[in-house]
Amino acid sequence: MSADSATAKSEKLIKMTTAPVEKLVISLAVPSIISMVISALYNMADTYFVSSLGTSEIAAVGIAFPLMAVIQAIGFFFGQGTGNFIARALGAQNNEDASRMAATGLVSGFIVMAVISAVGLATLGHLAIALGATETIRPFAEDYIFFIFLASPWMVAATVLNQQLRFQGSAAIAMVGMLTGAILNIFLDPLFIFVFALGVKGASIATMISQIISFSILFFYSSRRKGNISINFKHFSPSVPRYAEMFKGGVPALLRQSLMSVAAIIINHFARPYGDAAIAAISISNRLAMFATSIILGFGQGFQPVCGFNYGAKIYSRVKKAFWFCVRFCCGALLVISIVMAIFAPNIIALFRKDDLEVIAIGALGLRLQCISLPFTAGIIMVNMMTQTMGRAMEASIVALARQGLFLLPSIFILSPLLGLTGIQLARPVSELASLVIVIPIMVRTLKILSKSDQE
């Protein structure tokens, strides 16, 4: 390691463990929020431009959502699984271990997704039906999914690099890579969809090109900025202990995203009897709610490197202070966003399908129902991120399971027969509120452990 690189890493450690917590979290959160919003815009852009093609076409993008969630889950597993370890290692000044973990996570994520992609391409037709497509949606879904599979290894690799950069406290670089890809995607969508007349297929090609370029930018800058870990493929060191660390740090994110995918597939199947309009409306309302949540996820991602560095350096009081700051700020922000979205729900849905009154009516109700629970998700997300970054995989996994599996899936199966389509839309807010029963005790216990450790 060069003297300049060592000095840069030392300066970053001092900053992460001594700078005022509120300013530090905000400085890291702003680029992370932009990155998360940009990530949401990838899907929102496809949804917006494809919406002009027809209801079945926009429903096809919704059908592909569970697949996108799985791809993101794999990226988060390797990215957060290695990133959490990297933050703690850098806080403890174990730079060699951090470097080897970074290379191992990046290469492993690419290989795993490449294998899954090959299997998916071989079973494309059956997969579209399994994801919940009707016969009218199926051909559009197959067109869209085909190129998503081709891009998926690069999508995973970009997510891994994005997460690793964040945990090193270099969220601004991560933001630049994501921002470039998102802007490119927004410009390429109308080009491929309308000018080249490729329809749904064009939206998927635009996403593929954008993601590959995004990865290239992230890889180039992550390895050439002082203070960051350089990705050296010679440091690829697969071993049971390293994968155990990845599992401990990444499985909560894997569970959270995978269960989101499972829930989306089940919702698509339950909504299928109500027609393409129901699937399209649910897809739009869910993406809008996720867009709002992505802002809070970005704020939480600004909190995670602060948590990781200070936990690794055993400055537990700063971990607690940062946690409470994030909870207060994010709950307030989501409350304001929820009120605005609830008031203007029909107008917001109409931006996507202004000529389809059925889609607008179903989507507006779904969006308003989700606004009921949105403010409470801030606390749940922060508890999940704190326990995950601290390496408390059991607690983090329980929180992830509560939101997406333990309560959401039963809510769908119970409320759908009772209330029909409204029950399907009501399942997610009911699940979020029920999760508080489990999350609050975990939060109290974790904070008590930090307080006790801080006194020793």
Backbone torsions as a table, in degrees:
resi	resn	phi	psi	omega
1	MET	NA	132.7	-179.8
2	SER	-71.4	161.1	179.4
3	ALA	-63.7	-39.0	179.9
4	ASP	-64.5	-41.9	-179.6
5	SER	-65.5	-42.0	179.2
6	ALA	-64.3	-39.1	178.6
7	THR	-65.2	-41.8	179.9
8	ALA	-63.2	-41.7	178.7
9	LYS	-66.0	-38.8	178.8
10	SER	-65.4	-41.7	178.8
11	GLU	-63.9	-39.1	179.1
12	LYS	-65.7	-41.0	178.1
13	LEU	-60.5	-44.3	179.4
14	ILE	-61.8	-44.0	180.0
15	LYS	-62.4	-45.2	-175.6
16	MET	-69.1	-23.8	-176.1
17	THR	-107.6	-2.5	-178.6
18	THR	-130.5	-24.7	-177.4
19	ALA	-65.0	150.3	177.3
20	PRO	-51.8	129.4	-171.3
21	VAL	-59.0	-46.4	-176.0
22	GLU	-61.0	-48.0	179.8
23	LYS	-65.0	-37.7	-178.9
24	LEU	-65.4	-46.2	179.0
25	VAL	-60.9	-45.8	-178.9
26	ILE	-63.3	-42.4	-179.0
27	SER	-62.5	-34.2	178.0
28	LEU	-84.5	-29.2	-176.0
29	ALA	-74.2	-37.4	-176.0
30	VAL	-57.3	-53.6	177.4
31	PRO	-65.2	-31.9	178.1
32	SER	-68.2	-40.1	176.7
33	ILE	-61.4	-45.4	178.9
34	ILE	-60.4	-41.4	179.0
35	SER	-62.6	-43.8	-179.8
36	MET	-67.8	-41.6	177.7
37	VAL	-62.9	-40.5	178.6
38	ILE	-63.1	-43.0	178.2
39	SER	-59.3	-42.3	177.1
40	ALA	-65.9	-33.9	-179.3
41	LEU	-67.7	-26.5	174.9
42	TYR	-52.8	-51.8	-179.0
43	ASN	-73.9	-38.1	-179.4
44	MET	-64.1	-37.3	179.7
45	ALA	-63.4	-46.1	177.5
46	ASP	-59.9	-44.4	-179.8
47	THR	-61.1	-43.6	-176.9
48	TYR	-65.7	-50.9	-176.0
49	PHE	-71.0	-37.2	179.5
50	VAL	-69.7	-26.2	-177.0
51	SER	-58.5	-26.9	-179.7
52	SER	-75.8	-11.4	-179.2
53	LEU	-82.9	-28.8	-179.2
54	GLY	148.4	166.8	-177.4
55	THR	-67.0	-41.3	179.9
56	SER	-66.0	-35.2	179.9
57	GLU	-67.5	-44.6	179.6
58	ILE	-69.5	-31.4	175.5
59	ALA	-64.8	-33.0	178.6
60	ALA	-62.4	-38.9	176.5
61	VAL	-64.1	-38.4	176.5
62	GLY	-65.2	-36.5	178.1
63	ILE	-63.7	-34.0	-179.1
64	ALA	-77.2	-10.9	-176.7
65	PHE	-57.4	-45.1	178.7
66	PRO	-57.4	-36.4	177.9
67	LEU	-65.9	-43.2	178.1
68	MET	-61.2	-37.0	178.9
69	ALA	-65.4	-38.3	178.3
70	VAL	-65.9	-44.1	178.2
71	ILE	-59.6	-45.1	178.6
72	GLN	-65.2	-36.0	179.1
73	ALA	-61.7	-42.8	179.2
74	ILE	-66.6	-41.6	176.9
75	GLY	-62.5	-41.9	178.1
76	PHE	-67.8	-35.9	179.9
77	PHE	-60.0	-52.0	-178.7
78	PHE	-75.5	-34.2	-178.9
79	GLY	-72.6	-49.7	179.3
80	GLN	-78.0	-31.1	177.3
81	GLY	-62.1	-40.8	176.8
82	THR	-82.7	-36.5	-176.8
83	GLY	-62.7	-42.9	177.7
84	ASN	-59.4	-43.6	178.7
85	PHE	-65.4	-42.5	-179.1
86	ILE	-59.6	-45.1	-179.3
87	ALA	-61.6	-45.1	179.6
88	ARG	-66.5	-39.6	-179.6
89	ALA	-65.2	-42.4	178.5
90	LEU	-66.9	-36.5	176.2
91	GLY	-63.3	-33.7	177.4
92	ALA	-91.2	3.6	178.0
93	GLN	64.3	35.8	174.7
94	ASN	-101.9	73.0	-171.6
95	ASN	-68.8	-33.8	-179.1
96	GLU	-64.9	-44.6	178.2
97	ASP	-62.8	-39.0	179.9
98	ALA	-63.0	-42.0	-179.0
99	SER	-64.7	-43.7	179.8
100	ARG	-66.9	-37.4	178.6
101	MET	-66.0	-39.2	-179.4
102	ALA	-61.5	-48.6	-178.9
103	ALA	-65.7	-41.0	-178.7
104	THR	-65.0	-41.2	179.9
105	GLY	-66.5	-42.2	-178.3
106	LEU	-64.3	-50.9	-177.9
107	VAL	-65.5	-41.6	-178.4
108	SER	-63.6	-42.3	179.6
109	GLY	-62.0	-43.2	179.6
110	PHE	-62.3	-45.6	-177.1
111	ILE	-65.0	-46.7	-178.5
112	VAL	-60.0	-44.1	-178.1
113	MET	-70.5	-32.1	177.9
114	ALA	-63.7	-40.3	178.4
115	VAL	-66.3	-46.1	179.5
116	ILE	-62.2	-40.3	179.7
117	SER	-61.9	-41.5	179.4
118	ALA	-62.1	-42.2	178.0
119	VAL	-65.4	-42.0	-179.6
120	GLY	-63.1	-41.9	179.5
121	LEU	-65.0	-32.4	-179.8
122	ALA	-74.1	-19.3	-177.1
123	THR	-124.6	33.8	-170.2
124	LEU	-59.0	-46.9	-177.4
125	GLY	-62.3	-47.0	179.8
126	HIS	-66.1	-34.2	-178.5
127	LEU	-65.3	-41.7	-179.7
128	ALA	-59.1	-42.7	177.7
129	ILE	-66.6	-41.6	179.8
130	ALA	-62.5	-30.8	179.5
131	LEU	-77.0	-8.9	175.2
132	GLY	112.2	11.6	-178.0
133	ALA	-72.0	140.8	169.5
134	THR	-82.6	173.5	-179.6
135	GLU	-64.9	-30.3	179.1
136	THR	-77.4	-26.8	-179.9
137	ILE	-85.9	-29.5	-169.6
138	ARG	-51.3	-51.0	-177.0
139	PRO	-61.8	-35.8	178.0
140	PHE	-70.0	-38.5	179.1
141	ALA	-64.0	-41.1	179.3
142	GLU	-63.6	-42.0	178.2
143	ASP	-59.9	-42.9	-176.2
144	TYR	-71.3	-44.4	-174.1
145	ILE	-68.8	-32.5	-176.0
146	PHE	-54.2	-52.1	-176.8
147	PHE	-76.7	-25.0	174.3
148	ILE	-63.7	-40.4	176.9
149	PHE	-63.6	-41.1	179.5
150	LEU	-62.1	-34.7	-177.7
151	ALA	-86.1	-15.3	-167.9
152	SER	-58.0	-39.2	177.6
153	PRO	-61.1	-37.2	179.0
154	TRP	-72.5	-33.9	176.9
155	MET	-63.3	-43.6	178.0
156	VAL	-64.2	-45.8	-179.0
157	ALA	-61.9	-40.0	178.1
158	ALA	-64.3	-40.4	178.6
159	THR	-65.4	-40.8	178.6
160	VAL	-60.7	-48.7	179.6
161	LEU	-62.8	-41.1	179.1
162	ASN	-58.6	-46.1	-178.9
163	GLN	-67.8	-42.6	-179.3
164	GLN	-62.8	-40.2	177.7
165	LEU	-63.7	-42.0	178.5
166	ARG	-59.2	-46.3	-177.0
167	PHE	-69.4	-17.3	173.9
168	GLN	-86.8	-1.5	-178.2
169	GLY	82.7	19.6	-179.6
170	SER	-113.3	52.4	-176.6
171	ALA	-65.1	-28.2	-178.2
172	ALA	-64.4	-39.9	178.6
173	ILE	-65.8	-42.4	177.6
174	ALA	-59.4	-39.6	-179.9
175	MET	-63.2	-42.1	-177.6
176	VAL	-60.9	-44.5	179.6
177	GLY	-62.5	-44.7	179.8
178	MET	-68.2	-41.4	-178.0
179	LEU	-62.3	-43.5	179.6
180	THR	-60.9	-45.3	179.4
181	GLY	-63.7	-40.2	-178.2
182	ALA	-67.7	-44.7	178.8
183	ILE	-61.7	-42.2	178.7
184	LEU	-62.2	-41.7	-179.6
185	ASN	-62.1	-41.4	-179.0
186	ILE	-64.7	-35.6	178.3
187	PHE	-77.3	-36.2	-177.1
188	LEU	-75.5	-29.6	-178.6
189	ASP	-53.4	-59.6	-179.7
190	PRO	-63.8	-29.6	179.3
191	LEU	-63.4	-51.2	-177.4
192	PHE	-76.9	-35.3	-177.0
193	ILE	-72.7	-47.1	-171.4
194	PHE	-103.5	-50.8	-176.7
195	VAL	-66.2	-47.8	178.9
196	PHE	-86.6	-2.6	175.8
197	ALA	55.5	41.8	-179.6
198	LEU	-96.1	-6.0	176.2
199	GLY	61.4	-137.5	-178.8
200	VAL	-59.0	-38.1	179.0
201	LYS	-58.9	-37.4	179.8
202	GLY	-63.7	-37.8	177.8
203	ALA	-62.9	-40.0	-179.8
204	SER	-68.3	-40.2	178.0
205	ILE	-64.1	-41.1	178.7
206	ALA	-60.5	-42.1	178.3
207	THR	-64.4	-42.0	-179.7
208	MET	-60.4	-49.9	-179.0
209	ILE	-61.7	-43.4	-177.6
210	SER	-63.2	-41.1	-177.9
211	GLN	-69.2	-38.0	179.1
212	ILE	-65.5	-42.0	178.6
213	ILE	-67.6	-38.8	177.6
214	SER	-59.6	-45.0	177.5
215	PHE	-60.1	-44.3	-177.4
216	SER	-59.8	-42.0	179.7
217	ILE	-66.3	-46.0	-179.7
218	LEU	-60.9	-42.9	-178.6
219	PHE	-66.1	-41.5	-178.4
220	PHE	-62.9	-49.5	-174.3
221	TYR	-78.5	-31.2	-178.3
222	SER	-65.4	-28.7	-176.5
223	SER	-93.2	-2.3	-173.2
224	ARG	-126.2	10.9	179.3
225	ARG	-108.5	130.4	-179.7
226	LYS	-60.5	138.4	178.8
227	GLY	97.3	-14.5	177.1
228	ASN	-98.3	158.6	175.2
229	ILE	-78.1	124.6	176.8
230	SER	-77.2	131.9	178.1
231	ILE	-78.0	110.9	178.6
232	ASN	-117.1	115.0	-175.8
233	PHE	-64.8	-17.1	174.0
234	LYS	-67.9	-19.7	179.1
235	HIS	-86.4	2.2	174.7
236	PHE	-62.3	110.0	-172.1
237	SER	-134.0	72.6	-179.7
238	PRO	-63.7	131.4	178.8
239	SER	-157.9	158.4	-179.6
240	VAL	-60.5	-45.3	178.9
241	PRO	-60.4	-38.9	-178.8
242	ARG	-68.6	-43.0	179.4
243	TYR	-68.8	-29.2	175.3
244	ALA	-65.1	-40.5	176.3
245	GLU	-65.1	-42.1	177.1
246	MET	-60.4	-43.4	-179.3
247	PHE	-61.5	-45.1	-178.1
248	LYS	-63.2	-40.6	-177.6
249	GLY	-87.3	-23.1	-173.7
250	GLY	-105.8	-19.2	-174.9
251	VAL	-64.1	-33.2	176.4
252	PRO	-60.5	-41.9	177.8
253	ALA	-67.2	-39.3	178.4
254	LEU	-61.8	-45.5	178.7
255	LEU	-63.5	-44.4	-177.6
256	ARG	-60.0	-49.0	-176.6
257	GLN	-75.2	-37.8	-179.4
258	SER	-66.5	-42.9	178.6
259	LEU	-67.3	-31.3	174.0
260	MET	-61.1	-40.5	178.3
261	SER	-65.4	-45.4	179.3
262	VAL	-60.8	-45.0	179.8
263	ALA	-61.6	-41.2	-179.7
264	ALA	-64.2	-39.4	177.9
265	ILE	-63.5	-45.6	-179.6
266	ILE	-63.8	-41.8	178.1
267	ILE	-61.6	-42.0	177.6
268	ASN	-60.0	-42.2	-179.7
269	HIS	-67.8	-40.3	178.7
270	PHE	-68.7	-31.7	-178.8
271	ALA	-82.7	-16.9	-175.2
272	ARG	-56.2	-40.4	178.7
273	PRO	-62.6	-19.6	-178.8
274	TYR	-89.4	-0.4	172.6
275	GLY	98.9	173.7	-178.2
276	ASP	-62.6	-33.4	-178.9
277	ALA	-63.2	-39.2	179.7
278	ALA	-65.6	-44.7	179.8
279	ILE	-63.4	-42.5	179.6
280	ALA	-63.9	-44.2	-178.2
281	ALA	-64.3	-44.0	179.4
282	ILE	-64.8	-39.2	177.9
283	SER	-60.3	-44.9	-178.5
284	ILE	-66.6	-48.2	-177.7
285	SER	-64.3	-38.5	179.1
286	ASN	-66.0	-39.0	-179.2
287	ARG	-70.6	-33.7	176.6
288	LEU	-67.1	-42.6	177.4
289	ALA	-64.4	-39.0	177.9
290	MET	-67.6	-33.2	176.6
291	PHE	-61.2	-42.8	177.8
292	ALA	-65.8	-42.7	-179.4
293	THR	-66.6	-30.3	-179.0
294	SER	-61.4	-29.2	177.4
295	ILE	-64.4	-42.5	-180.0
296	ILE	-71.6	-37.2	176.1
297	LEU	-60.8	-39.4	177.2
298	GLY	-63.3	-40.3	178.0
299	PHE	-64.9	-41.3	177.5
300	GLY	-64.2	-33.5	178.3
301	GLN	-71.7	-22.4	171.0
302	GLY	-74.0	-28.2	178.2
303	PHE	-75.3	-35.1	-172.0
304	GLN	-60.0	-47.0	178.3
305	PRO	-64.2	-34.0	176.2
306	VAL	-64.0	-43.8	177.9
307	CYS	-62.9	-47.2	-176.2
308	GLY	-65.1	-48.0	179.9
309	PHE	-60.7	-47.0	-175.5
310	ASN	-74.7	-31.6	174.9
311	TYR	-68.4	-41.1	177.0
312	GLY	-64.6	-33.9	179.1
313	ALA	-86.7	0.4	177.5
314	LYS	64.4	34.4	174.5
315	ILE	-104.9	77.0	-168.5
316	TYR	-71.6	-26.4	179.9
317	SER	-63.2	-34.5	178.9
318	ARG	-70.9	-31.8	176.1
319	VAL	-62.7	-46.9	-179.9
320	LYS	-65.4	-43.0	-178.8
321	LYS	-62.5	-42.5	179.3
322	ALA	-66.3	-38.8	-180.0
323	PHE	-60.9	-50.7	-177.2
324	TRP	-66.5	-34.5	176.1
325	PHE	-61.4	-44.9	-178.9
326	CYS	-65.4	-41.9	-179.3
327	VAL	-61.5	-48.8	-178.3
328	ARG	-62.3	-47.2	-177.0
329	PHE	-64.3	-46.1	-173.5
330	CYS	-72.1	-37.0	176.9
331	CYS	-61.7	-43.3	179.0
332	GLY	-64.2	-42.6	-179.7
333	ALA	-63.9	-43.9	-179.7
334	LEU	-68.4	-31.0	177.4
335	LEU	-63.2	-45.3	179.0
336	VAL	-64.1	-45.8	179.6
337	ILE	-61.0	-41.5	-178.6
338	SER	-63.6	-42.8	179.5
339	ILE	-61.8	-45.3	-179.3
340	VAL	-63.8	-45.8	-178.5
341	MET	-66.5	-36.9	179.5
342	ALA	-65.5	-40.6	-178.8
343	ILE	-67.0	-43.5	-173.1
344	PHE	-105.4	21.3	-175.9
345	ALA	-52.3	-50.5	-179.6
346	PRO	-60.6	-39.9	-179.8
347	ASN	-65.6	-38.2	-179.8
348	ILE	-67.5	-45.0	178.6
349	ILE	-63.6	-36.0	-178.6
350	ALA	-64.9	-20.8	176.5
351	LEU	-61.5	-25.4	-177.0
352	PHE	-97.1	-38.9	-178.9
353	ARG	-140.2	70.8	-174.0
354	LYS	-67.5	-22.3	-177.3
355	ASP	-96.5	-1.1	-178.3
356	ASP	-112.8	96.9	-175.4
357	LEU	-65.9	-31.5	179.8
358	GLU	-66.6	-44.1	177.5
359	VAL	-61.7	-42.4	-179.6
360	ILE	-62.8	-45.0	-178.4
361	ALA	-64.4	-47.5	-179.1
362	ILE	-66.9	-44.2	-177.3
363	GLY	-66.4	-39.4	-179.5
364	ALA	-64.8	-42.3	178.0
365	LEU	-63.4	-45.1	179.8
366	GLY	-60.7	-41.5	-179.7
367	LEU	-66.2	-42.5	179.8
368	ARG	-64.8	-38.0	178.0
369	LEU	-64.7	-39.0	-179.9
370	GLN	-69.6	-27.3	179.0
371	CYS	-65.2	-22.4	179.9
372	ILE	-62.3	-41.0	-173.8
373	SER	-100.3	-11.7	-174.4
374	LEU	-52.8	-45.8	-178.3
375	PRO	-59.3	-30.1	-177.1
376	PHE	-77.3	-19.4	-178.4
377	THR	-67.7	-21.6	-179.3
378	ALA	-59.4	-49.3	179.7
379	GLY	-63.0	-40.7	-179.5
380	ILE	-63.1	-45.5	-179.5
381	ILE	-62.6	-42.3	-178.1
382	MET	-67.1	-38.5	176.7
383	VAL	-63.9	-42.4	178.9
384	ASN	-60.3	-44.3	-177.6
385	MET	-70.9	-37.7	179.7
386	MET	-65.0	-49.5	-178.4
387	THR	-66.1	-36.5	178.9
388	GLN	-65.3	-45.4	-178.0
389	THR	-68.0	-31.9	178.0
390	MET	-74.6	-6.2	-178.9
391	GLY	83.0	14.5	178.8
392	ARG	-91.1	76.6	-171.5
393	ALA	-62.8	-36.2	-177.8
394	MET	-61.8	-51.5	-179.2
395	GLU	-64.4	-43.0	-179.7
396	ALA	-63.4	-38.3	179.9
397	SER	-68.3	-38.1	178.9
398	ILE	-63.5	-42.3	178.8
399	VAL	-63.0	-43.7	179.2
400	ALA	-63.7	-41.8	179.6
401	LEU	-65.9	-35.4	-178.4
402	ALA	-61.3	-46.4	-175.8
403	ARG	-69.7	-47.2	-168.7
404	GLN	-101.1	-17.9	-175.7
405	GLY	-125.5	-56.5	-172.5
406	LEU	-59.3	-37.0	-178.5
407	PHE	-111.9	-34.6	-174.8
408	LEU	-67.6	-50.0	-177.2
409	LEU	-62.7	-46.8	175.3
410	PRO	-60.3	-35.9	179.5
411	SER	-61.8	-40.2	179.1
412	ILE	-63.6	-47.6	-176.3
413	PHE	-68.4	-29.5	-179.1
414	ILE	-85.4	-46.8	-172.6
415	LEU	-78.1	-31.0	-178.8
416	SER	-60.9	-49.6	178.0
417	PRO	-64.4	-29.5	-177.2
418	LEU	-79.2	-42.0	-171.4
419	LEU	-121.0	4.9	178.2
420	GLY	67.3	-138.2	-177.3
421	LEU	-62.1	-36.3	177.5
422	THR	-62.2	-37.7	177.8
423	GLY	-62.8	-37.9	177.2
424	ILE	-62.2	-42.9	-178.4
425	GLN	-73.3	-26.2	-178.8
426	LEU	-81.2	-16.8	-173.4
427	ALA	-61.1	-42.4	-175.6
428	ARG	-66.4	-49.0	177.4
429	PRO	-62.9	-35.1	176.9
430	VAL	-62.8	-41.8	179.2
431	SER	-62.7	-43.2	-179.7
432	GLU	-61.4	-45.2	-178.4
433	LEU	-67.9	-39.3	179.6
434	ALA	-66.8	-30.0	-178.9
435	SER	-62.3	-26.3	-179.6
436	LEU	-59.5	-28.4	-179.8
437	VAL	-60.7	-35.0	-180.0
438	ILE	-91.1	-38.0	-171.9
439	VAL	-70.0	-41.0	-176.6
440	ILE	-60.2	-47.6	177.1
441	PRO	-61.1	-37.8	178.1
442	ILE	-64.0	-41.4	178.3
443	MET	-61.0	-48.0	-178.4
444	VAL	-60.8	-44.3	-178.2
445	ARG	-65.4	-42.6	-179.4
446	THR	-64.4	-42.9	179.8
447	LEU	-66.6	-35.0	176.7
448	LYS	-65.3	-39.5	178.2
449	ILE	-62.7	-41.9	177.5
450	LEU	-63.4	-42.0	-180.0
451	SER	-64.9	-41.8	179.8
452	LYS	-65.8	-42.8	179.6
453	SER	-65.4	-33.6	-178.0
454	ASP	-69.4	-24.1	-177.6
455	GLN	-89.2	-14.9	-176.7
456	GLU	-79.6	NA	NA
